[in-house]
């Protein structure tokens, strides 16, 4: 729900110099959904629609200081976590969030579009141990979920079972994203411990302009949770936001271009209902 004072959303993620993903996508999404965006930058990247040209990590102490500065003064209604590439940064984030009761949406950025690993085994282990149990929602895509499960997920049922296993092990809800699967329909599945799976379907959009979809989805869910929406409603509305932004993509770049966040606005009658 939208109020006179916007929900305060803290995005903890890496910077994308070309503006399509990472912190930049988070800020655009949070703002377009009526939230107040704050950031803790974990890494600086030189990247564009065709690849990543360079990465510079931020010291764990500085990541923690950014988080504390936001919590101690502004306050936080929800948190989105994205790229955390090292065990040291993961530990710093976990410590900085200690005692915070706001919901955490964790996008486990582990696998690049090329299939290359973005987080080593030690980082993945640290995520499992310290941040997965802290999350209200984990949002792996299919390659990331397979990586966490330790085996391929060739069918929709295999994806659901892997998500259920992750939810059991962590106590967190899991949104398994099916965009990497084959077929004309994209099916995401929300697993909440102790509840029946909830599927969300949408016709696949034929486009290469999908850079930053995972960042956008997770920050949209965090914003809507911070505004008081239920988890299922937040997921449904966030998915609508993402698909509308894909349809409005400006077509920038020679590769996988950014979304059109600027074109997706809540209706005046409101409370998160989106025009597409």
C-alpha positions as semicolon CSV with decimal commas, in nm:
position;residue;x (nm);y (nm);z (nm)
1;X;0,000;0,000;0,000
2;X;0,123;0,350;-0,079
3;X;0,141;0,606;0,203
4;X;0,240;0,972;0,238
5;X;0,582;0,857;0,359
6;X;0,737;0,610;0,116
7;X;0,859;0,268;0,220
8;X;1,231;0,276;0,291
9;X;1,406;0,011;0,082
10;X;1,774;-0,075;0,122
11;X;1,937;-0,236;-0,181
12;X;2,265;-0,417;-0,114
13;X;2,426;-0,505;-0,448
14;X;2,690;-0,427;-0,707
15;X;2,694;-0,127;-0,940
16;X;2,631;-0,168;-1,315
17;X;2,794;0,123;-1,497
18;X;2,560;0,087;-1,796
19;X;2,253;0,120;-1,574
20;X;2,075;-0,200;-1,670
21;X;2,120;-0,420;-1,366
22;X;2,248;-0,412;-1,009
23;X;2,206;-0,106;-0,790
24;X;2,096;0,108;-1,084
25;X;1,807;-0,126;-1,169
26;X;1,720;-0,142;-0,800
27;X;1,699;0,236;-0,762
28;X;1,485;0,273;-1,075
29;X;1,249;-0,004;-0,967
30;X;1,210;0,113;-0,609
31;X;1,149;0,470;-0,721
32;X;0,897;0,383;-0,992
33;X;0,703;0,176;-0,738
34;X;0,686;0,467;-0,496
35;X;0,956;0,359;-0,253
36;X;1,254;0,547;-0,111
37;X;1,575;0,385;-0,238
38;X;1,890;0,354;-0,027
39;X;2,200;0,160;-0,126
40;X;2,500;-0,029;0,002
41;X;2,730;-0,095;-0,292
42;X;2,926;-0,421;-0,270
43;X;3,126;-0,393;-0,594
44;X;3,182;-0,155;-0,883
45;X;3,167;-0,302;-1,231
46;X;3,254;-0,172;-1,575
47;X;2,991;-0,342;-1,789
48;X;2,745;-0,292;-2,069
49;X;2,500;-0,498;-2,275
50;X;2,771;-0,720;-2,423
51;X;2,968;-0,814;-2,114
52;X;3,164;-0,722;-1,802
53;X;3,490;-0,541;-1,864
54;X;3,606;-0,499;-1,506
55;X;3,516;-0,550;-1,138
56;X;3,644;-0,374;-0,825
57;X;3,527;-0,505;-0,489
58;X;3,431;-0,276;-0,203
59;X;3,595;-0,349;0,132
60;X;3,366;-0,547;0,365
61;X;3,401;-0,280;0,632
62;X;3,276;-0,013;0,391
63;X;2,982;-0,230;0,287
64;X;2,886;-0,271;0,652
65;X;2,927;0,101;0,717
66;X;2,690;0,188;0,432
67;X;2,426;-0,046;0,574
68;X;2,465;0,091;0,926
69;X;2,442;0,451;0,803
70;X;2,103;0,379;0,647
71;X;1,962;0,175;0,936
72;X;2,078;0,412;1,210
73;X;1,937;0,732;1,058
74;X;1,673;0,674;0,789
75;X;1,543;0,332;0,895
76;X;1,457;0,036;0,673
77;X;1,122;-0,123;0,583
78;X;1,262;-0,393;0,351
79;X;1,597;-0,510;0,216
80;X;1,698;-0,643;-0,125
81;X;2,031;-0,828;-0,147
82;X;2,201;-0,895;-0,479
83;X;2,567;-0,952;-0,572
84;X;2,785;-1,062;-0,279
85;X;3,093;-1,224;-0,427
86;X;3,308;-1,305;-0,124
87;X;3,262;-1,476;0,214
88;X;3,402;-1,166;0,384
89;X;3,140;-0,936;0,231
90;X;2,865;-1,189;0,309
91;X;2,976;-1,202;0,674
92;X;2,985;-0,822;0,690
93;X;2,632;-0,794;0,549
94;X;2,499;-1,061;0,785
95;X;2,651;-0,884;1,086
96;X;2,524;-0,543;0,973
97;X;2,168;-0,674;0,939
98;X;2,171;-0,840;1,282
99;X;1,864;-0,735;1,478
100;X;1,685;-0,581;1,179
101;X;1,326;-0,708;1,161
102;X;1,246;-0,582;0,809
103;X;1,192;-0,853;0,544
104;X;1,494;-0,947;0,332
105;X;1,463;-1,050;-0,033
106;X;1,779;-1,229;-0,143
107;X;1,863;-1,269;-0,512
108;X;2,149;-1,524;-0,509
109;X;2,359;-1,385;-0,795
110;X;2,586;-1,682;-0,859
111;X;2,572;-1,767;-1,230
112;X;2,639;-1,527;-1,518
113;X;2,433;-1,532;-1,836
114;X;2,729;-1,708;-2,000
115;X;2,705;-1,984;-1,740
116;X;3,023;-1,880;-1,558
117;X;3,023;-1,890;-1,179
118;X;3,015;-1,545;-1,015
119;X;3,049;-1,678;-0,660
120;X;3,299;-1,941;-0,551
121;X;3,223;-2,241;-0,330
122;X;3,323;-2,054;-0,013
123;X;3,085;-1,767;-0,095
124;X;2,800;-2,005;-0,170
125;X;2,862;-2,187;0,158
126;X;2,860;-1,855;0,344
127;X;2,531;-1,758;0,181
128;X;2,376;-2,088;0,286
129;X;2,496;-2,056;0,643
130;X;2,444;-1,689;0,724
131;X;2,201;-1,516;0,485
132;X;1,963;-1,780;0,348
133;X;1,815;-1,843;0,696
134;X;1,784;-1,465;0,744
135;X;1,584;-1,412;0,423
136;X;1,208;-1,385;0,395
137;X;1,240;-1,481;0,026
138;X;1,515;-1,628;-0,192
139;X;1,477;-1,577;-0,571
140;X;1,705;-1,815;-0,765
141;X;1,678;-1,855;-1,139
142;X;1,694;-2,204;-1,284
143;X;2,077;-2,228;-1,319
144;X;2,124;-2,091;-0,967
145;X;1,868;-2,330;-0,822
146;X;2,037;-2,622;-0,999
147;X;2,373;-2,507;-0,861
148;X;2,230;-2,497;-0,509
149;X;2,063;-2,836;-0,554
150;X;2,384;-2,988;-0,689
151;X;2,225;-3,147;-0,996
152;X;2,047;-3,051;-1,322
153;X;1,677;-2,964;-1,315
154;X;1,550;-3,084;-1,654
155;X;1,176;-3,064;-1,578
156;X;0,932;-2,828;-1,413
157;X;0,869;-3,084;-1,138
158;X;1,241;-3,109;-1,070
159;X;1,251;-2,729;-1,031
160;X;0,961;-2,736;-0,785
161;X;1,119;-3,016;-0,580
162;X;1,454;-2,834;-0,565
163;X;1,279;-2,516;-0,449
164;X;1,089;-2,711;-0,185
165;X;1,416;-2,861;-0,062
166;X;1,579;-2,518;-0,041
167;X;1,279;-2,383;0,152
168;X;1,294;-2,675;0,398
169;X;1,666;-2,631;0,459
170;X;1,655;-2,255;0,511
171;X;1,309;-2,185;0,648
172;X;1,277;-1,911;0,385
173;X;1,021;-1,883;0,109
174;X;1,165;-1,953;-0,235
175;X;1,059;-1,808;-0,570
176;X;1,195;-2,043;-0,836
177;X;1,220;-1,847;-1,162
178;X;1,156;-2,051;-1,474
179;X;1,271;-1,806;-1,739
180;X;1,567;-2,023;-1,843
181;X;1,342;-2,321;-1,916
182;X;1,222;-2,397;-2,269
183;X;0,874;-2,315;-2,391
184;X;0,642;-2,030;-2,485
185;X;0,526;-1,983;-2,125
186;X;0,739;-1,874;-1,830
187;X;0,633;-2,034;-1,502
188;X;0,768;-1,915;-1,170
189;X;0,679;-2,107;-0,855
190;X;0,653;-1,965;-0,504
191;X;0,729;-2,211;-0,227
192;X;0,637;-2,108;0,126
193;X;0,727;-2,364;0,395
194;X;0,414;-2,550;0,503
195;X;0,201;-2,426;0,212
196;X;0,113;-2,560;-0,132
197;X;0,325;-2,434;-0,425
198;X;0,184;-2,129;-0,603
199;X;0,255;-2,099;-0,976
200;X;0,268;-1,776;-1,177
201;X;0,250;-1,800;-1,557
202;X;0,322;-1,545;-1,829
203;X;0,370;-1,572;-2,204
204;X;0,737;-1,543;-2,296
205;X;0,829;-1,212;-2,459
206;X;1,047;-1,259;-2,769
207;X;1,329;-1,015;-2,696
208;X;1,698;-0,997;-2,611
209;X;1,642;-0,693;-2,389
210;X;1,628;-0,864;-2,052
211;X;1,940;-0,729;-1,879
212;X;1,858;-0,676;-1,513
213;X;1,534;-0,873;-1,491
214;X;1,639;-1,061;-1,176
215;X;1,754;-0,743;-1,002
216;X;1,434;-0,566;-1,100
217;X;1,211;-0,850;-0,980
218;X;1,376;-0,886;-0,640
219;X;1,384;-0,513;-0,570
220;X;1,020;-0,482;-0,680
221;X;0,918;-0,759;-0,440
222;X;1,115;-0,595;-0,158
223;X;0,947;-0,261;-0,226
224;X;0,599;-0,410;-0,226
225;X;0,671;-0,604;0,094
226;X;0,795;-0,282;0,250
227;X;0,465;-0,121;0,150
228;X;0,273;-0,390;0,337
229;X;0,171;-0,627;0,059
230;X;0,148;-1,000;0,128
231;X;0,424;-1,215;-0,018
232;X;0,202;-1,368;-0,288
233;X;0,061;-1,030;-0,390
234;X;0,408;-0,875;-0,392
235;X;0,536;-1,149;-0,623
236;X;0,238;-1,115;-0,856
237;X;0,265;-0,737;-0,882
238;X;0,645;-0,745;-0,914
239;X;0,621;-0,991;-1,204
240;X;0,376;-0,757;-1,378
241;X;0,620;-0,472;-1,330
242;X;0,905;-0,673;-1,481
243;X;0,709;-0,785;-1,787
244;X;0,581;-0,432;-1,847
245;X;0,939;-0,302;-1,822
246;X;1,059;-0,567;-2,070
247;X;0,787;-0,463;-2,315
248;X;0,896;-0,099;-2,274
249;X;1,269;-0,172;-2,325
250;X;1,435;0,117;-2,512
251;X;1,649;-0,111;-2,728
252;X;1,984;0,028;-2,613
253;X;2,313;-0,154;-2,677
254;X;2,444;-0,422;-2,907
255;X;2,368;-0,711;-2,671
256;X;2,114;-0,790;-2,399
257;X;1,972;-0,444;-2,344
258;X;1,817;-0,286;-2,035
259;X;1,451;-0,273;-1,938
260;X;1,226;0,031;-1,966
261;X;1,170;0,098;-1,596
262;X;1,084;0,461;-1,667
263;X;0,770;0,362;-1,862
264;X;0,602;0,156;-1,587
265;X;0,400;0,358;-1,339
266;X;0,146;0,266;-1,071
267;X;-0,209;0,367;-1,155
268;X;-0,342;0,670;-0,971
269;X;-0,613;0,455;-0,812
270;X;-0,343;0,247;-0,696
271;X;-0,177;0,056;-0,432
272;X;0,070;-0,111;-0,664
273;X;-0,164;-0,194;-0,952
274;X;0,047;-0,143;-1,264
275;X;-0,017;-0,025;-1,616
276;X;0,173;-0,211;-1,884
